[in-house]
């Protein structure tokens, strides 16, 4: 995912959706799993990674990111 993001850094910044899809694909989960309401630790870790990368690589606010991932607020 980092290599893909580095490649995009030279071009237009990837969107929140593109990053979430890429993280899901690279970790063999469905995007719906990451956006769902499950609290299984393996999905929580992947979701957290996606949220971190979105915050780092986009201008999306924590509120926008939380809304995208199932209205999470913390």
N, C-alpha and C positions, 0 to 999 in steps of 0.2 A: 504494500500500500504506500509506503514511504517513497519508493522509487517512482510509482505512478504519480504521486503528489509532486515530487521534485520535477518530473517531466512537465506537469501542468503549471508549475511555478513560472516556467519560461514562456508559457502561453497565458491565456485567460485563466483566472482562478476557477477551480471546480466549484460547483454548487453544493449545497447541503445534501441534496438528493443524490448527486453523483458520488459523493464521498460515502454516504450511507450504503448505497448499492455496491460500491467497490469493497467496502469492509465486509459486507454480508457475503459477497461472492468469494473473497479470499479466505474467509473463515468457514465456508461451507454451511452457512445459515441462510434462511430466507429473510428478505427485508421485512416481511410481515412478522417474523419472530422478533426482530430487533425493535420494531415499533409496537409490539404487543404488550400485554400487561403481565407477562410471566416474570417471576423473580428467581428463576433457576440460575444458579451461580455462573454457569458457563455462558449463558445468554447475557446476563448482567455485565460480565466482563467485556464481552464483545460490544455490547451497546455502549458501555462507558468509553471504550476505545473510539468508537464512531463519534460519540459526542465530543470527546477531547479533540479529535482531528478536525471536526467541523468548526469548533471554536477557534482552533489554531489557524486554519486555512481559509476561513470565510469571515465576513463581518457580521454574521448572525449573532444575535444576543442570546444569553442563556435562556431567556423566556421563549424566543423563537425555536431554539433547539429543543427545549422541553416540550413545547407544543407539538413539534414534529414527531417526537418519540412518545406519543401517547399522553400528552398533557402532564408530563413529569415536572415537578417544581423544585426538586432538590436531588 
